[in-house]
Amino acid sequence: MARALRITYPGAFYHVTSRGNERKAVFKSGRDQEKILVFMDAMKNLSLFYIDTWVFVRGTEYPF
């Protein structure tokens, strides 16, 4: 069954997460984590979205 459509409106906050396949580690090394931080920094400078909070949780997921 498909997920219900997300309700969107101006100024809304969203909790976004990403997990590794089969609960495997998303990052193979600390360097991989550094790369995604550099990427996220570049994206915030484009003003496409606002990152309020950033957390690395365990080795299998990363929430935005």
Backbone torsions as a table, in degrees:
resi	resn	phi	psi	omega
1	MET	NA	135.1	-178.4
2	ALA	-73.1	151.1	177.0
3	ARG	-71.8	146.2	177.3
4	ALA	-63.9	150.2	178.8
5	LEU	-62.1	142.1	178.2
6	ARG	-73.7	134.5	175.6
7	ILE	-80.0	125.7	-179.4
8	THR	-121.6	148.0	174.6
9	TYR	-160.5	156.4	-178.9
10	PRO	-57.6	134.3	178.2
11	GLY	83.1	4.8	-178.8
12	ALA	-68.9	152.7	174.5
13	PHE	-107.9	141.7	179.1
14	TYR	-130.9	141.0	176.2
15	HIS	-101.2	114.0	-176.2
16	VAL	-115.2	134.1	176.9
17	THR	-130.1	161.7	174.3
18	SER	-141.9	138.5	-178.7
19	ARG	-126.1	155.6	175.5
20	GLY	-73.2	153.6	176.0
21	ASN	-61.4	137.0	178.7
22	GLU	52.9	33.5	179.8
23	ARG	60.8	22.2	176.3
24	LYS	-78.1	161.4	-178.5
25	ALA	-60.0	138.5	177.1
26	VAL	-78.1	-39.1	-178.0
27	PHE	-109.8	134.4	178.0
28	LYS	-84.4	-22.8	-178.4
29	SER	-155.0	171.6	175.6
30	GLY	-62.2	-29.8	178.2
31	ARG	-63.8	-36.6	176.4
32	ASP	-61.9	-40.7	177.3
33	GLN	-63.8	-41.3	178.3
34	GLU	-61.3	-40.4	-179.6
35	LYS	-61.7	-42.5	-178.9
36	ILE	-70.8	-31.5	175.8
37	LEU	-65.1	-40.5	176.7
38	VAL	-63.7	-43.3	178.5
39	PHE	-60.4	-47.3	-179.5
40	MET	-63.7	-36.7	177.3
41	ASP	-63.2	-42.2	178.2
42	ALA	-64.2	-39.5	-179.5
43	MET	-67.0	-38.9	-179.0
44	LYS	-66.2	-29.2	178.7
45	ASN	-73.1	-16.4	175.7
46	LEU	-83.5	-8.2	179.0
47	SER	59.4	30.5	176.3
48	LEU	-76.4	-28.5	179.6
49	PHE	-159.5	167.8	-179.9
50	TYR	-113.4	127.7	176.6
51	ILE	-98.9	112.6	-179.3
52	ASP	-81.8	-43.6	-176.9
53	THR	-143.5	145.1	-179.8
54	TRP	-134.3	130.8	-179.0
55	VAL	-143.0	135.5	167.6
56	PHE	-92.0	122.1	-179.7
57	VAL	-116.7	123.5	-178.1
58	ARG	50.0	-162.2	178.4
59	GLY	-105.6	-1.0	-171.5
60	THR	-107.5	-4.4	-178.0
61	GLU	-151.9	160.3	171.7
62	TYR	-142.8	114.6	179.2
63	PRO	-85.2	146.5	176.4
64	PHE	-103.7	NA	NA
